[in-house]
Amino acid sequence: MSSEIHASAVVADSASIGDGCVIHPFVTIAEHVTLGPGVEVFPGAFVGKVPKGAGALAHDPVFERRLIIGANCSIGPGSVVYYDVEIGENCLIGDGASIREQCRIGDRVVISRVVTVNFGTTIGDDTKVMDNTHLTGTMTIGRRVFIGPGVMTANDNAVGKAGYDPLVIQGATIEDDVAIGLGAGILPALTIGRGAVVGAKSLVTRDVAPGVTVMGIPARPVPPVRTA
C-alpha cells in the first residue's frame, strides 16, 4: 500500500515512511525519522525538531538525531515531536502537543490537545493524558494511568535558583493504574503508588501510598471515592 504525501509537505530524504501513511499539507518530517505503517500526520506538524537551548536553558539538551513513531499513530495538527523520541503503536498525539527529547511513550497512549511532555519522561502503555496538562522532565509514568485536564507537574523544588543538577532535578514517579483529577499539582521527586487516586485541584507534596485516595491542599488521605 503506497503512502500519501501532500505536495507542500517537507520530507527529508533519509526519513523512512511506512506503507499507508498519510502526510498532510505543511508537515515537516526531518532526517532520520521513522514512521511505521498507517501513521497519519496532520497539517502543520513538525516531526524531528532539533532541541536547542539558545543560551537560555540551564542545561544543554542531550539527544540522538533519530525519532521512531509506531504503526497506526495519529499526530495532530500543529504538534511538535523532537528528536530522540520513541512512540509506540496506536497512539494519539493531539493538536498542538509537544514532546521533548529522550521521551519514551508506550502503545495505545493518548497525549491530548496542547499537552507538553518535557525531556526524559517515560509513559507506559494505555495511559491517557488529557488536555492542557504539563508533564515535567524526567517523570516516570506507568501503565493505564489517567491524568485529567490541566494537571501541572514540577521537577525542581528550588524553582530554578540552584541551577541544573540532574541528580536533583527529578520529576515524580506515577505508578500503574493511578488516576489524577483535573487541575491537580504534583511536586518534584515523589512517588504516587499503584492504584492511588488524586482528587481534582489537589496539591501533592509527599509520597502517596498504593491504593490510597488523597485530596486537598496539601493532599491528604481520605476515604475512597464511591464510583457507584
Buried (B, 14 or more C-beta within 10 A) or exposed (E): EEBEBBEEBEBBEEBEBBEBBBBBEBBBBBBBBBBBBBBBBBBBBBBBBEBEEEEEEEEEBEBEEBBBBBBBBBBBBBBBBBBBBBBBBBBBBBBBBBBBBBBBBBBBBBBBBBBBBBBBBBBBBBBBBBBBBBBBBBBBBBBBBBBBBBBBBBBBEEEEEEEEEEEBBBBBBBBBBBBBBBBBBBBBBBBBBBBBBBBBBBBBBEBBEBEBBBBEEEBBEBEEEEEE
